[in-house]
Amino acid sequence: MIKGGTAPALNSPGPMDLVSQAVPLVLDLGCGNGSFLARLAADQPGWNFLGVEKKDYRVRQSRRRTLDLPNAQVWHGEATEALQEVPLGRVVRAYLLFNDPWPKRRHAVRRLVQSSFLELLASRLQSDGCVFFASDSEEYFVWAQEVFTLGRWTLSRWVVEPDQPQSEFERRFATEGIPLWRFQARPTRLRADESSQANL
């Protein structure tokens, strides 16, 4: 069962109750202060939204913003730990927005986008599920594209709709005139014959 971490549990029901419901599930992996998560949940009341954040004060901010939204929950912890608790094939969309780019090469292993993480994420997506990636770091953007491609994901340009809500970081970067780098990705599903050959 997903644990709430050290931040106080301000929402009810718990995250596991939310992800087990038979409605579309969206993940915001690294939800920050919850402004993006809250807008998504308010705009799509028939869907469920799970934000994941590891910093205590940001978890508290996110939970305050989603307190009155019954279809939104915030989990305190690492993205990989949360994904392990999500049922297979449940997620319709996942957002990876402005995660720490760890710009020093020796710190690249700390980046969220790694092959093992993408394998886990792909297993939780529905057959038509999609991941949306955005960063203010061109180097991390290129890195992420390479890791997704090596993991047999199909990448395409992410064209942001005019009514798409903005995260706190996106608003800040836009104000400062910092260019943003985006793509969307879908895992390539192996045919049954390909899968059997890969397991030989």
VEXVEXMAR-321748 format. One line per field, with one value per atom (N, C-alpha, C): residue number from 1; residue in one letter; atom name; x, y, z. Coordinates in steps of 0.05 Angstrom, whole numbers, plus 5000, padded with zeros to 4 digits. Layout:
BEGIN
seq	NUM,...
type	A,...
atom	CA,...
c1	X,...
c2	Y,...
c3	Z,...
//
This chain:
BEGIN
seq	1,1,1,2,2,2,3,3,3,4,4,4,5,5,5,6,6,6,7,7,7,8,8,8,9,9,9,10,10,10,11,11,11,12,12,12,13,13,13,14,14,14,15,15,15,16,16,16,17,17,17,18,18,18,19,19,19,20,20,20,21,21,21,22,22,22,23,23,23,24,24,24,25,25,25,26,26,26,27,27,27,28,28,28,29,29,29,30,30,30,31,31,31,32,32,32,33,33,33,34,34,34,35,35,35,36,36,36,37,37,37,38,38,38,39,39,39,40,40,40,41,41,41,42,42,42,43,43,43,44,44,44,45,45,45,46,46,46,47,47,47,48,48,48,49,49,49,50,50,50,51,51,51,52,52,52,53,53,53,54,54,54,55,55,55,56,56,56,57,57,57,58,58,58,59,59,59,60,60,60,61,61,61,62,62,62,63,63,63,64,64,64,65,65,65,66,66,66,67,67,67,68,68,68,69,69,69,70,70,70,71,71,71,72,72,72,73,73,73,74,74,74,75,75,75,76,76,76,77,77,77,78,78,78,79,79,79,80,80,80,81,81,81,82,82,82,83,83,83,84,84,84,85,85,85,86,86,86,87,87,87,88,88,88,89,89,89,90,90,90,91,91,91,92,92,92,93,93,93,94,94,94,95,95,95,96,96,96,97,97,97,98,98,98,99,99,99,100,100,100,101,101,101,102,102,102,103,103,103,104,104,104,105,105,105,106,106,106,107,107,107,108,108,108,109,109,109,110,110,110,111,111,111,112,112,112,113,113,113,114,114,114,115,115,115,116,116,116,117,117,117,118,118,118,119,119,119,120,120,120,121,121,121,122,122,122,123,123,123,124,124,124,125,125,125,126,126,126,127,127,127,128,128,128,129,129,129,130,130,130,131,131,131,132,132,132,133,133,133,134,134,134,135,135,135,136,136,136,137,137,137,138,138,138,139,139,139,140,140,140,141,141,141,142,142,142,143,143,143,144,144,144,145,145,145,146,146,146,147,147,147,148,148,148,149,149,149,150,150,150,151,151,151,152,152,152,153,153,153,154,154,154,155,155,155,156,156,156,157,157,157,158,158,158,159,159,159,160,160,160,161,161,161,162,162,162,163,163,163,164,164,164,165,165,165,166,166,166,167,167,167,168,168,168,169,169,169,170,170,170,171,171,171,172,172,172,173,173,173,174,174,174,175,175,175,176,176,176,177,177,177,178,178,178,179,179,179,180,180,180,181,181,181,182,182,182,183,183,183,184,184,184,185,185,185,186,186,186,187,187,187,188,188,188,189,189,189,190,190,190,191,191,191,192,192,192,193,193,193,194,194,194,195,195,195,196,196,196,197,197,197,198,198,198,199,199,199,200,200,200
type	M,M,M,I,I,I,K,K,K,G,G,G,G,G,G,T,T,T,A,A,A,P,P,P,A,A,A,L,L,L,N,N,N,S,S,S,P,P,P,G,G,G,P,P,P,M,M,M,D,D,D,L,L,L,V,V,V,S,S,S,Q,Q,Q,A,A,A,V,V,V,P,P,P,L,L,L,V,V,V,L,L,L,D,D,D,L,L,L,G,G,G,C,C,C,G,G,G,N,N,N,G,G,G,S,S,S,F,F,F,L,L,L,A,A,A,R,R,R,L,L,L,A,A,A,A,A,A,D,D,D,Q,Q,Q,P,P,P,G,G,G,W,W,W,N,N,N,F,F,F,L,L,L,G,G,G,V,V,V,E,E,E,K,K,K,K,K,K,D,D,D,Y,Y,Y,R,R,R,V,V,V,R,R,R,Q,Q,Q,S,S,S,R,R,R,R,R,R,R,R,R,T,T,T,L,L,L,D,D,D,L,L,L,P,P,P,N,N,N,A,A,A,Q,Q,Q,V,V,V,W,W,W,H,H,H,G,G,G,E,E,E,A,A,A,T,T,T,E,E,E,A,A,A,L,L,L,Q,Q,Q,E,E,E,V,V,V,P,P,P,L,L,L,G,G,G,R,R,R,V,V,V,V,V,V,R,R,R,A,A,A,Y,Y,Y,L,L,L,L,L,L,F,F,F,N,N,N,D,D,D,P,P,P,W,W,W,P,P,P,K,K,K,R,R,R,R,R,R,H,H,H,A,A,A,V,V,V,R,R,R,R,R,R,L,L,L,V,V,V,Q,Q,Q,S,S,S,S,S,S,F,F,F,L,L,L,E,E,E,L,L,L,L,L,L,A,A,A,S,S,S,R,R,R,L,L,L,Q,Q,Q,S,S,S,D,D,D,G,G,G,C,C,C,V,V,V,F,F,F,F,F,F,A,A,A,S,S,S,D,D,D,S,S,S,E,E,E,E,E,E,Y,Y,Y,F,F,F,V,V,V,W,W,W,A,A,A,Q,Q,Q,E,E,E,V,V,V,F,F,F,T,T,T,L,L,L,G,G,G,R,R,R,W,W,W,T,T,T,L,L,L,S,S,S,R,R,R,W,W,W,V,V,V,V,V,V,E,E,E,P,P,P,D,D,D,Q,Q,Q,P,P,P,Q,Q,Q,S,S,S,E,E,E,F,F,F,E,E,E,R,R,R,R,R,R,F,F,F,A,A,A,T,T,T,E,E,E,G,G,G,I,I,I,P,P,P,L,L,L,W,W,W,R,R,R,F,F,F,Q,Q,Q,A,A,A,R,R,R,P,P,P,T,T,T,R,R,R,L,L,L,R,R,R,A,A,A,D,D,D,E,E,E,S,S,S,S,S,S,Q,Q,Q,A,A,A,N,N,N,L,L,L
atom	N,CA,C,N,CA,C,N,CA,C,N,CA,C,N,CA,C,N,CA,C,N,CA,C,N,CA,C,N,CA,C,N,CA,C,N,CA,C,N,CA,C,N,CA,C,N,CA,C,N,CA,C,N,CA,C,N,CA,C,N,CA,C,N,CA,C,N,CA,C,N,CA,C,N,CA,C,N,CA,C,N,CA,C,N,CA,C,N,CA,C,N,CA,C,N,CA,C,N,CA,C,N,CA,C,N,CA,C,N,CA,C,N,CA,C,N,CA,C,N,CA,C,N,CA,C,N,CA,C,N,CA,C,N,CA,C,N,CA,C,N,CA,C,N,CA,C,N,CA,C,N,CA,C,N,CA,C,N,CA,C,N,CA,C,N,CA,C,N,CA,C,N,CA,C,N,CA,C,N,CA,C,N,CA,C,N,CA,C,N,CA,C,N,CA,C,N,CA,C,N,CA,C,N,CA,C,N,CA,C,N,CA,C,N,CA,C,N,CA,C,N,CA,C,N,CA,C,N,CA,C,N,CA,C,N,CA,C,N,CA,C,N,CA,C,N,CA,C,N,CA,C,N,CA,C,N,CA,C,N,CA,C,N,CA,C,N,CA,C,N,CA,C,N,CA,C,N,CA,C,N,CA,C,N,CA,C,N,CA,C,N,CA,C,N,CA,C,N,CA,C,N,CA,C,N,CA,C,N,CA,C,N,CA,C,N,CA,C,N,CA,C,N,CA,C,N,CA,C,N,CA,C,N,CA,C,N,CA,C,N,CA,C,N,CA,C,N,CA,C,N,CA,C,N,CA,C,N,CA,C,N,CA,C,N,CA,C,N,CA,C,N,CA,C,N,CA,C,N,CA,C,N,CA,C,N,CA,C,N,CA,C,N,CA,C,N,CA,C,N,CA,C,N,CA,C,N,CA,C,N,CA,C,N,CA,C,N,CA,C,N,CA,C,N,CA,C,N,CA,C,N,CA,C,N,CA,C,N,CA,C,N,CA,C,N,CA,C,N,CA,C,N,CA,C,N,CA,C,N,CA,C,N,CA,C,N,CA,C,N,CA,C,N,CA,C,N,CA,C,N,CA,C,N,CA,C,N,CA,C,N,CA,C,N,CA,C,N,CA,C,N,CA,C,N,CA,C,N,CA,C,N,CA,C,N,CA,C,N,CA,C,N,CA,C,N,CA,C,N,CA,C,N,CA,C,N,CA,C,N,CA,C,N,CA,C,N,CA,C,N,CA,C,N,CA,C,N,CA,C,N,CA,C,N,CA,C,N,CA,C,N,CA,C,N,CA,C,N,CA,C,N,CA,C,N,CA,C,N,CA,C,N,CA,C,N,CA,C,N,CA,C,N,CA,C,N,CA,C,N,CA,C,N,CA,C,N,CA,C,N,CA,C,N,CA,C,N,CA,C,N,CA,C,N,CA,C,N,CA,C,N,CA,C,N,CA,C,N,CA,C,N,CA,C,N,CA,C,N,CA,C,N,CA,C,N,CA,C,N,CA,C,N,CA,C,N,CA,C,N,CA,C,N,CA,C,N,CA,C,N,CA,C,N,CA,C,N,CA,C
c1	5017,5000,5017,5009,5025,5024,5047,5049,5051,5041,5039,5065,5086,5110,5107,5124,5124,5105,5096,5077,5050,5035,5009,4989,4973,4953,4929,4928,4906,4883,4887,4866,4854,4830,4816,4797,4795,4809,4838,4853,4882,4888,4913,4921,4914,4917,4911,4882,4864,4836,4830,4845,4841,4851,4875,4885,4871,4857,4843,4816,4806,4780,4780,4758,4756,4750,4767,4764,4793,4795,4822,4839,4865,4883,4907,4913,4934,4955,4980,5002,5017,5023,5040,5065,5086,5109,5129,5127,5143,5124,5103,5081,5087,5109,5116,5096,5087,5068,5039,5034,5008,4990,5000,4983,4975,4993,4987,4967,4973,4957,4928,4925,4899,4882,4895,4881,4872,4889,4881,4857,4858,4836,4810,4812,4788,4776,4793,4783,4772,4780,4771,4760,4736,4726,4719,4717,4711,4736,4760,4785,4797,4816,4831,4859,4871,4898,4914,4938,4956,4982,4988,5013,5033,5058,5079,5101,5108,5128,5144,5170,5186,5194,5191,5198,5174,5180,5158,5141,5155,5139,5123,5133,5117,5093,5097,5074,5052,5060,5040,5026,5041,5029,5010,5018,5001,4976,4978,4954,4935,4945,4927,4912,4926,4913,4893,4896,4878,4858,4858,4842,4812,4802,4773,4768,4787,4784,4784,4760,4759,4773,4779,4792,4822,4833,4862,4874,4898,4912,4942,4956,4985,4999,5019,5034,5062,5071,5097,5118,5136,5156,5168,5183,5197,5177,5182,5164,5165,5188,5190,5175,5176,5161,5131,5122,5093,5084,5100,5093,5090,5107,5106,5079,5065,5040,5016,5020,4999,4994,4969,4963,4973,4980,4989,4967,4976,4957,4935,4940,4920,4922,4945,4951,4946,4931,4926,4946,4955,4975,4994,5019,5038,5054,5057,5072,5098,5120,5147,5155,5148,5151,5173,5194,5215,5227,5231,5246,5275,5288,5315,5333,5346,5362,5390,5398,5424,5445,5452,5468,5496,5508,5536,5535,5553,5553,5556,5571,5575,5550,5531,5505,5483,5489,5468,5453,5466,5453,5430,5429,5408,5383,5385,5362,5339,5314,5291,5289,5295,5292,5316,5312,5331,5316,5331,5318,5300,5309,5294,5268,5270,5246,5226,5235,5217,5204,5218,5206,5183,5187,5167,5143,5148,5127,5111,5124,5110,5091,5099,5081,5056,5057,5033,5015,5024,5008,4988,4965,4946,4958,4946,4957,4960,4942,4944,4954,4967,4976,5000,5004,5024,5038,5064,5080,5087,5085,5091,5115,5136,5161,5166,5175,5183,5207,5225,5249,5258,5272,5285,5314,5322,5350,5351,5363,5365,5381,5402,5419,5403,5387,5370,5349,5338,5318,5330,5354,5367,5372,5382,5388,5362,5340,5315,5305,5307,5299,5315,5341,5357,5349,5344,5337,5310,5290,5264,5267,5282,5285,5298,5319,5332,5313,5293,5274,5250,5252,5232,5206,5209,5186,5185,5160,5156,5153,5170,5170,5157,5144,5133,5133,5129,5128,5103,5107,5085,5075,5053,5041,5022,5028,5013,4987,4965,4939,4938,4922,4921,4910,4893,4881,4896,4920,4936,4945,4940,4950,4980,4991,5020,5028,5051,5062,5076,5083,5097,5123,5138,5163,5160,5139,5135,5128,5112,5106,5131,5148,5172,5191,5195,5213,5203,5176,5165,5169,5166,5170,5199,5217,5246,5256,5238,5245,5263,5262,5278,5264,5278,5265,5259,5237,5228,5229,5235,5239,5219,5204,5182,5181,5171,5163,5142,5128,5110,5119,5113,5123,5103,5102,5086,5104,5100,5117,5109,5128,5123,5117,5093,5084,5094,5107,5117,5094,5095,5076,5083,5064,5067,5092,5096,5119,5145,5146,5170,5176,5155,5159,5171,5161,5170,5200,5207,5235,5253,5243,5259,5265,5247,5250,5267,5275,5291,5319
c2	4976,5000,5025,5045,5070,5083,5092,5106,5136,5151,5180,5195,5183,5197,5214,5234,5250,5274,5281,5304,5295,5313,5306,5299,5278,5270,5288,5307,5326,5318,5298,5289,5263,5258,5233,5229,5204,5180,5180,5159,5158,5153,5157,5154,5127,5105,5079,5075,5088,5087,5101,5122,5138,5122,5110,5097,5071,5060,5034,5038,5063,5068,5064,5056,5049,5074,5094,5118,5125,5141,5148,5160,5151,5161,5176,5199,5216,5220,5218,5222,5248,5263,5286,5280,5270,5260,5282,5293,5317,5341,5340,5360,5387,5390,5417,5427,5452,5464,5457,5440,5430,5447,5469,5487,5474,5460,5446,5423,5408,5385,5394,5415,5425,5434,5448,5457,5434,5414,5390,5377,5373,5359,5375,5401,5418,5417,5416,5416,5390,5368,5341,5326,5334,5322,5292,5282,5253,5236,5248,5233,5235,5217,5219,5228,5243,5254,5249,5237,5232,5247,5265,5279,5266,5266,5254,5275,5278,5299,5290,5294,5284,5306,5331,5352,5359,5358,5361,5386,5410,5434,5436,5424,5424,5405,5383,5365,5379,5394,5410,5430,5444,5463,5450,5427,5413,5403,5392,5382,5404,5427,5450,5457,5457,5465,5445,5420,5399,5390,5403,5395,5392,5410,5409,5395,5380,5366,5336,5323,5295,5276,5286,5269,5274,5287,5292,5284,5272,5264,5270,5273,5278,5257,5244,5224,5234,5231,5241,5219,5222,5202,5203,5183,5181,5171,5180,5172,5142,5130,5101,5085,5094,5080,5082,5105,5109,5092,5091,5075,5046,5036,5008,5000,5020,5015,5019,5030,5035,5009,5000,4976,4977,4955,4953,4964,4979,4988,5007,5023,5040,5069,5078,5106,5114,5136,5146,5167,5183,5203,5206,5212,5218,5243,5261,5286,5286,5291,5295,5324,5342,5370,5382,5391,5406,5392,5366,5351,5361,5357,5366,5355,5372,5362,5352,5357,5349,5354,5379,5387,5376,5371,5360,5331,5324,5298,5276,5280,5259,5254,5273,5270,5260,5253,5244,5220,5203,5179,5185,5210,5218,5228,5231,5241,5220,5231,5213,5196,5207,5192,5173,5148,5126,5103,5084,5062,5045,5040,5024,5038,5065,5080,5079,5082,5082,5054,5033,5006,5004,5014,5014,5031,5055,5073,5061,5049,5037,5015,5000,4978,4989,5013,5025,5040,5045,5059,5041,5052,5038,5035,5018,5013,5039,5058,5084,5106,5099,5119,5135,5159,5178,5192,5197,5212,5239,5260,5287,5297,5305,5314,5343,5358,5386,5393,5409,5418,5445,5459,5484,5479,5454,5446,5432,5444,5430,5405,5405,5381,5358,5364,5342,5333,5352,5345,5325,5331,5313,5286,5287,5262,5245,5258,5244,5232,5246,5236,5210,5211,5187,5163,5168,5146,5134,5152,5142,5126,5137,5123,5096,5094,5068,5049,5059,5042,5035,5040,5033,5049,5074,5093,5108,5115,5132,5161,5178,5206,5224,5245,5265,5292,5313,5340,5343,5356,5362,5390,5392,5418,5425,5446,5453,5468,5459,5472,5499,5518,5545,5545,5526,5525,5506,5497,5479,5495,5485,5499,5499,5518,5520,5513,5500,5494,5520,5520,5543,5548,5527,5530,5541,5532,5541,5571,5580,5608,5625,5614,5629,5630,5608,5607,5625,5625,5642,5671,5679,5706,5715,5696,5703,5699,5691,5687,5663,5643,5619,5600,5590,5571,5545,5533,5507,5486,5461,5439,5417,5407,5389,5366,5344,5322,5305,5289,5269,5241,5221,5194,5173,5152,5129,5104,5085,5061,5044,5033,5015,4988,4978,4952,4930,4910,4888,4870,4860,4840,4814,4796,4771,4756,4755,4740,4753,4780,4795,4790,4791,4787,4760,4739,4712,4709,4722,4721,4736,4759,4774,4759,4741,4726,4700,4694,4670,4673
c3	5000,5000,5000,4985,4985,5012,5020,5046,5041,5060,5056,5062,5071,5078,5103,5106,5130,5129,5105,5103,5112,5126,5136,5114,5119,5099,5100,5081,5081,5063,5046,5028,5036,5028,5033,5010,4998,5005,4998,5006,5000,4971,4963,4935,4924,4939,4928,4922,4937,4931,4905,4900,4875,4851,4852,4828,4822,4841,4836,4824,4822,4811,4780,4769,4741,4724,4726,4710,4700,4679,4669,4691,4692,4712,4698,4709,4699,4721,4715,4734,4728,4749,4748,4765,4752,4767,4772,4796,4803,4802,4818,4815,4827,4840,4851,4870,4866,4885,4879,4858,4853,4836,4825,4810,4783,4770,4745,4751,4771,4779,4785,4801,4809,4785,4766,4743,4726,4722,4707,4719,4745,4759,4758,4760,4759,4731,4711,4683,4674,4687,4680,4704,4714,4739,4736,4712,4708,4708,4710,4710,4738,4744,4769,4763,4782,4779,4804,4800,4822,4817,4836,4835,4854,4846,4862,4866,4891,4898,4923,4923,4945,4966,4959,4978,4996,5022,5042,5037,5035,5033,5008,4986,4961,4963,4978,4982,4997,5017,5032,5015,4998,4979,4960,4949,4930,4943,4967,4980,4988,4994,5000,4974,4952,4926,4917,4924,4914,4936,4958,4981,4974,4957,4950,4924,4914,4889,4895,4895,4902,4883,4859,4838,4837,4857,4857,4884,4883,4907,4902,4924,4923,4940,4928,4943,4949,4973,4982,4979,4960,4956,4928,4922,4896,4874,4850,4827,4823,4825,4820,4841,4866,4887,4882,4874,4869,4845,4824,4800,4807,4825,4832,4845,4856,4869,4851,4827,4808,4792,4789,4774,4745,4734,4706,4687,4667,4646,4656,4677,4687,4678,4669,4665,4636,4632,4605,4597,4616,4611,4635,4629,4651,4642,4661,4656,4671,4656,4667,4661,4678,4673,4690,4677,4690,4715,4711,4732,4733,4755,4759,4736,4720,4698,4706,4731,4740,4718,4714,4690,4690,4713,4713,4704,4686,4674,4694,4715,4735,4752,4750,4764,4747,4722,4703,4712,4728,4738,4757,4767,4785,4771,4744,4729,4730,4731,4732,4707,4684,4659,4656,4661,4658,4646,4634,4620,4639,4663,4682,4690,4693,4699,4677,4652,4629,4625,4631,4630,4650,4674,4694,4686,4676,4667,4645,4625,4602,4611,4632,4641,4654,4664,4677,4657,4633,4614,4600,4593,4576,4548,4532,4505,4489,4493,4479,4497,4519,4538,4527,4538,4528,4551,4546,4565,4553,4570,4561,4577,4562,4574,4568,4588,4583,4601,4591,4606,4597,4615,4607,4599,4600,4594,4567,4547,4521,4523,4539,4542,4554,4574,4587,4567,4552,4531,4511,4501,4482,4495,4520,4535,4537,4545,4549,4523,4501,4475,4468,4474,4468,4485,4510,4528,4520,4514,4505,4479,4460,4434,4438,4454,4459,4473,4487,4500,4482,4456,4437,4440,4448,4449,4422,4414,4391,4400,4391,4399,4378,4387,4369,4383,4367,4379,4396,4419,4437,4431,4418,4411,4434,4449,4472,4464,4474,4468,4482,4471,4483,4512,4518,4545,4564,4555,4572,4597,4621,4645,4646,4660,4663,4692,4694,4720,4731,4756,4767,4753,4746,4732,4704,4690,4663,4663,4682,4684,4689,4707,4714,4690,4676,4653,4631,4627,4606,4612,4637,4646,4641,4645,4642,4614,4596,4568,4562,4580,4577,4558,4537,4518,4531,4523,4534,4513,4521,4503,4510,4490,4496,4475,4484,4466,4480,4464,4475,4465,4480,4473,4480,4463,4468,4465,4484,4482,4458,4444,4421,4432,4427,4437,4418,4429,4413,4405,4380,4372,4387,4387,4403,4393,4366,4355,4362,4362,4370,4399,4416,4445,4451,4437,4443,4434,4412,4403,4422,4433,4452,4477,4484,4509,4505,4480,4476,4487
//
